[in-house]
Amino acid sequence: MKLMSDARGRIIITLTLTACSVAVYFTARVDSHLVDSQQISSSVPTSQSESRATLRFTATAYCKGTTTKSGVKVRAGIAAADPKLLPVGSVIEVSSAGPYDGIYTVLDTGPAVQGRLIDIYMWSCYEALDFGRRHLELRILRLGWNPADSTPGRVNELFIQFEEAFRSSPVPLQPQSPSEKK
């Protein structure tokens, strides 16, 4: 207790804590350099020659709610998508959205989120309103929870099937007014 009461004791404690912090920093730095230089093997087979397609999507933003469809609390980095196209657990990389570029995890769905539309969670409702509706590009890094389903060929095949099903469904492009229905 006497050590904390005088100025000399406080200086010793400050220097000791500083030395420990510097030691931890350099240890972590050295470890990260070792990890970067080593090849990390994965049990999931991937084809490096087959690149992932960049897909065009429309994005909106939402700010309401407390829990996602997957049961996780809402927070930055979460997106909602059509579960037929991007199942819960999918990981996507968004580009051409300006400051919102980055990696998002699809953990939510919604009745209005259908087809090639994603809804990005934002804490601020003002920011979500300013975001509006944007056209952007995204890449699928993982499709659903199973990494084995995420090979580029499998993802491209699923999107082709979805596009064909979407085109063949009889959905009118514009709603008809009551006078046009006869």
C-alpha positions as CSV (number, residue, x, y, z in Angstrom):
1,M,0.0,0.0,0.0
2,K,2.8,2.4,0.7
3,L,4.2,1.8,-2.8
4,M,1.0,3.4,-4.3
5,S,1.0,6.4,-2.0
6,D,4.2,8.1,-3.1
7,A,5.2,9.4,-6.6
8,R,8.2,7.1,-6.9
9,G,6.0,4.0,-6.5
10,R,3.6,5.3,-9.2
11,I,6.5,5.8,-11.6
12,I,7.7,2.3,-11.0
13,I,4.3,0.8,-11.6
14,T,3.8,2.9,-14.8
15,L,7.2,1.8,-16.2
16,T,6.5,-1.8,-15.4
17,L,3.1,-1.7,-17.1
18,T,4.6,0.0,-20.1
19,A,7.4,-2.6,-20.4
20,C,4.8,-5.4,-20.2
21,S,2.7,-3.8,-22.9
22,V,5.6,-3.3,-25.3
23,A,6.6,-7.0,-24.7
24,V,3.1,-8.2,-25.5
25,Y,3.0,-6.0,-28.6
26,F,6.2,-7.3,-30.1
27,T,5.4,-10.9,-29.2
28,A,2.1,-10.6,-31.1
29,R,3.8,-8.9,-34.0
30,V,6.4,-11.7,-34.3
31,D,3.7,-14.3,-34.2
32,S,1.6,-12.7,-36.9
33,H,4.7,-12.5,-39.2
34,L,5.2,-16.3,-38.6
35,V,1.6,-17.0,-39.6
36,D,1.8,-14.8,-42.7
37,S,4.9,-16.7,-44.0
38,Q,3.4,-20.2,-43.4
39,Q,1.0,-21.9,-45.7
40,I,-2.2,-22.7,-43.9
41,S,-3.8,-25.9,-45.3
42,S,-7.6,-26.3,-45.4
43,S,-9.6,-29.5,-45.6
44,V,-12.1,-27.9,-48.0
45,P,-11.2,-28.5,-51.6
46,T,-11.0,-25.3,-53.6
47,S,-10.0,-24.6,-57.1
48,Q,-7.6,-21.6,-57.3
49,S,-7.9,-21.4,-61.1
50,E,-11.6,-21.0,-61.0
51,S,-12.4,-17.4,-59.9
52,R,-15.5,-16.3,-58.1
53,A,-18.0,-14.4,-60.2
54,T,-18.8,-10.8,-59.4
55,L,-22.6,-10.5,-59.3
56,R,-24.7,-7.4,-59.6
57,F,-27.1,-6.8,-56.7
58,T,-29.3,-3.9,-55.5
59,A,-28.7,-2.9,-51.9
60,T,-30.8,-1.1,-49.3
61,A,-30.2,-0.5,-45.6
62,Y,-32.2,-1.2,-42.5
63,C,-31.8,0.0,-38.9
64,K,-34.7,-1.5,-37.0
65,G,-34.9,-4.7,-35.0
66,T,-32.9,-6.4,-32.2
67,T,-32.5,-10.0,-33.3
68,T,-31.8,-11.5,-36.8
69,K,-33.5,-14.6,-38.3
70,S,-30.5,-16.6,-37.1
71,G,-31.0,-15.5,-33.5
72,V,-28.0,-13.2,-33.4
73,K,-28.3,-9.6,-32.1
74,V,-28.1,-7.0,-34.9
75,R,-24.8,-5.2,-35.4
76,A,-22.6,-3.8,-38.1
77,G,-21.4,-6.4,-40.7
78,I,-24.8,-8.2,-41.0
79,A,-26.9,-8.3,-44.1
80,A,-30.3,-9.7,-45.0
81,A,-30.9,-11.6,-48.2
82,D,-33.3,-13.9,-50.0
83,P,-32.7,-17.3,-48.4
84,K,-33.4,-19.0,-51.7
85,L,-30.5,-17.1,-53.2
86,L,-28.1,-16.4,-50.3
87,P,-29.0,-18.8,-47.4
88,V,-28.4,-17.7,-43.8
89,G,-24.8,-18.1,-43.0
90,S,-23.5,-16.9,-46.4
91,V,-20.5,-14.6,-46.4
92,I,-20.4,-11.9,-49.1
93,E,-17.9,-9.3,-50.1
94,V,-19.5,-6.0,-51.2
95,S,-17.8,-3.6,-53.5
96,S,-18.8,-0.4,-55.3
97,A,-20.8,0.8,-52.2
98,G,-18.3,3.5,-51.2
99,P,-17.7,3.5,-47.4
100,Y,-19.8,0.4,-47.0
101,D,-17.5,-1.8,-49.0
102,G,-16.5,-4.8,-47.0
103,I,-17.4,-8.3,-45.9
104,Y,-20.9,-9.0,-44.6
105,T,-22.5,-12.1,-43.1
106,V,-26.1,-12.9,-44.2
107,L,-27.8,-13.6,-40.9
108,D,-31.2,-12.1,-41.6
109,T,-34.1,-12.4,-44.0
110,G,-37.1,-10.3,-44.7
111,P,-40.4,-10.4,-46.7
112,A,-39.3,-7.5,-48.9
113,V,-35.8,-8.9,-49.5
114,Q,-36.3,-11.1,-52.6
115,G,-34.1,-11.9,-55.6
116,R,-30.9,-10.0,-56.1
117,L,-31.5,-7.6,-53.2
118,I,-29.5,-7.4,-50.0
119,D,-30.3,-5.3,-47.0
120,I,-27.3,-4.0,-45.0
121,Y,-27.8,-3.4,-41.2
122,M,-26.8,0.1,-40.0
123,W,-27.1,1.3,-36.4
124,S,-28.1,4.8,-37.5
125,C,-31.5,5.1,-39.2
126,Y,-30.4,8.5,-40.6
127,E,-27.4,6.7,-42.2
128,A,-29.7,3.9,-43.5
129,L,-32.0,6.5,-45.1
130,D,-29.1,8.3,-46.7
131,F,-27.9,5.0,-48.1
132,G,-31.1,4.6,-50.1
133,R,-31.1,2.1,-52.9
134,R,-27.8,1.4,-54.7
135,H,-26.6,-1.0,-57.4
136,L,-23.4,-2.8,-56.3
137,E,-21.3,-5.8,-57.0
138,L,-20.7,-8.6,-54.6
139,R,-18.8,-11.8,-54.5
140,I,-19.9,-14.9,-52.5
141,L,-17.1,-16.0,-50.2
142,R,-19.2,-18.7,-48.5
143,L,-22.7,-20.0,-49.5
144,G,-24.6,-20.9,-46.3
145,W,-23.0,-22.6,-43.4
146,N,-21.3,-25.4,-45.3
147,P,-17.9,-24.3,-46.9
148,A,-18.1,-27.4,-49.2
149,D,-21.1,-25.8,-51.0
150,S,-19.1,-22.6,-51.6
151,T,-16.8,-23.7,-54.5
152,P,-17.0,-21.1,-57.3
153,G,-18.5,-23.6,-59.8
154,R,-21.3,-24.6,-57.3
155,V,-22.1,-21.0,-56.6
156,N,-22.3,-20.1,-60.3
157,E,-24.4,-23.2,-61.0
158,L,-26.9,-22.2,-58.3
159,F,-27.2,-18.6,-59.6
160,I,-27.9,-19.9,-63.1
161,Q,-30.6,-22.2,-61.8
162,F,-32.1,-19.3,-59.8
163,E,-32.1,-17.0,-62.9
164,E,-33.8,-19.6,-65.0
165,A,-36.5,-20.2,-62.4
166,F,-37.0,-16.4,-61.9
167,R,-37.4,-15.8,-65.7
168,S,-39.9,-18.7,-66.1
169,S,-42.2,-17.5,-63.3
170,P,-45.2,-15.6,-64.6
171,V,-44.8,-12.3,-62.7
172,P,-46.2,-9.1,-64.3
173,L,-43.6,-6.4,-64.7
174,Q,-46.1,-3.6,-63.8
175,P,-49.3,-3.9,-61.8
176,Q,-52.4,-3.4,-63.9
177,S,-54.9,-0.8,-63.0
178,P,-58.5,-1.9,-62.4
179,S,-59.6,-0.4,-65.7
180,E,-57.1,-2.5,-67.7
181,K,-58.3,-5.8,-66.1
182,K,-61.1,-7.2,-68.2
